[in-house]
Amino acid sequence: MIIVPIKENESIDKALKKFKKKFERTGVVRELRRRQAFEKPSIARRQEIIHARYLDQLKRENTL
């Protein structure tokens, strides 16, 4: 359960913004989207390798 402490005289909009930020950090929505479709382990591993190559390429471009 997410608990958002609200100060006295704090607007509902600010409290709602805090709640949304905390909820996003938990990663619930991201996990639900990931679980909607099954992904074979071999394909998941391939995507990890492609992403790692991409990040390595970005790091090399920044160091030059």
C-alpha positions as CSV (number, residue, x, y, z in Angstrom):
1,M,0.0,0.0,0.0
2,I,1.3,3.4,-0.9
3,I,1.0,6.0,1.8
4,V,1.4,9.7,1.0
5,P,1.8,12.0,3.9
6,I,-0.2,15.3,3.4
7,K,0.8,18.5,5.2
8,E,-1.8,20.8,6.5
9,N,-3.0,23.3,3.9
10,E,-1.5,21.2,1.1
11,S,-3.6,21.0,-2.0
12,I,-5.1,17.8,-3.3
13,D,-3.4,18.3,-6.6
14,K,0.0,18.3,-4.9
15,A,-0.9,15.2,-3.0
16,L,-2.1,13.4,-6.1
17,K,1.1,14.3,-7.9
18,K,3.1,12.8,-5.0
19,F,1.0,9.6,-5.2
20,K,1.5,9.3,-8.9
21,K,5.2,9.7,-8.6
22,K,5.4,7.0,-5.9
23,F,3.2,4.7,-7.9
24,E,5.3,5.1,-11.0
25,R,8.5,4.2,-9.0
26,T,7.0,0.9,-7.8
27,G,7.0,-0.3,-11.5
28,V,3.6,-1.9,-11.3
29,V,2.3,-0.7,-14.6
30,R,5.6,-1.6,-16.4
31,E,5.4,-5.1,-14.9
32,L,1.8,-5.5,-16.0
33,R,2.6,-4.5,-19.6
34,R,5.6,-6.8,-19.6
35,R,3.4,-9.8,-18.5
36,Q,0.7,-9.2,-21.1
37,A,2.5,-11.2,-23.8
38,F,4.8,-14.2,-23.3
39,E,8.4,-13.7,-24.5
40,K,10.6,-16.6,-25.1
41,P,13.8,-16.6,-23.0
42,S,16.0,-16.7,-26.1
43,I,14.3,-13.6,-27.5
44,A,14.6,-11.8,-24.2
45,R,18.3,-12.6,-24.0
46,R,18.8,-11.4,-27.6
47,Q,17.1,-8.0,-26.7
48,E,19.4,-7.7,-23.7
49,I,22.5,-8.2,-25.9
50,I,21.3,-5.7,-28.5
51,H,20.6,-3.1,-25.7
52,A,24.0,-3.7,-24.2
53,R,25.7,-3.1,-27.6
54,Y,23.7,0.1,-28.0
55,L,24.7,1.4,-24.6
56,D,28.4,0.5,-25.3
57,Q,28.2,2.3,-28.6
58,L,26.8,5.4,-26.8
59,K,29.6,5.3,-24.2
60,R,32.3,5.1,-26.9
61,E,30.8,8.0,-28.8
62,N,30.8,10.2,-25.7
63,T,34.4,9.4,-24.8
64,L,35.8,10.3,-28.2
